[in-house]
């Protein structure tokens, strides 16, 4: 009887694996996703809930290893140096690929060399502390920036908030190199610095400062998305175009964090990852996490993911190159079209469409 029970359990397990994943996706070992930033950072925390659900769906373990360095270039180059067998993957943000090339840190990491999945997007926000800075509106912030009397806190050059702030400056007629940036350790550190009055303005991925905004420690002048964001019954943050009409296209620059695999990895593995991803982004744990952090469930894959990645590739590269922050490679020579000339119908040929 006991033997029959064991056999039945084994049969049911085999059936479950057949229904969900069929044969093992990785029959020769355990795959690893190398996260290009440290544990507990925005990328790390944004992808882990999705990976957990993908593991459940596939019935397999996926190792997650943090490999910070050079804004994920270390991890990206490591994955590119491995066999194209689908056992090594990358997790990073969308915008860093442009920075790799103009800074010379990631010579092999062109976006069209990757297949990618982006579950969540984090809109940026511009923070102020009116009591400390005297700034209450976007118009007042722009005026202070033009006068050169406002400092802008951010987590680092070349990340999503920096590119967003540089683009805002350009649209407002301010040279991006004239913005007085002050760097801090992470977006959370920027929010604290704004609250303390160390800087007048702070540009961040909003999920990192949302609790400070909820508590009223800081005020978000906008959120970089197309719709208002209701934070509490008394706090609703306007979308960027409402307070800065020139920025109507800026939501395309909202940072996203994803899982990427070499484009030449086995199609069977890529197809199974796509299937698991589509399942994962619908699960309650992922939806609850997104809501708690006020992230948007983008669920981008295939051509939609490639399109966003390519646009940000160009925008980030030029945003780093033109102010003289990176001059290892001319963006034009690296295949980066300026954002105002960018056209997906021309660009998508690089991706094989």
Secondary structure by P-SEA (a helix, b strand, c coil): caaaaaaaaaaaaaaaaaacccccccccbbbbbbbccccccaaaaacaaaaaaaaaaacbbbbbbbbbcccaaaaaaaaaaccccccbbbbbcccccccccccccccccccccccccccbbbbbbbbbcccccccccaaaaaaaaaaccbbbbccccccaaaaaaaaaaaaaccccccccccccccaaaaaaaaaaccccbbbccccccaaaaaacccccccccccccccccccbbbbccccccccccccccccbbbbbbccccccaaaaaaaaaaaaaaaacaaaaaaaaaaccccccccaaaaaaaaaaaaaaaaaaaccccccccccccccccccccccccccccccccc
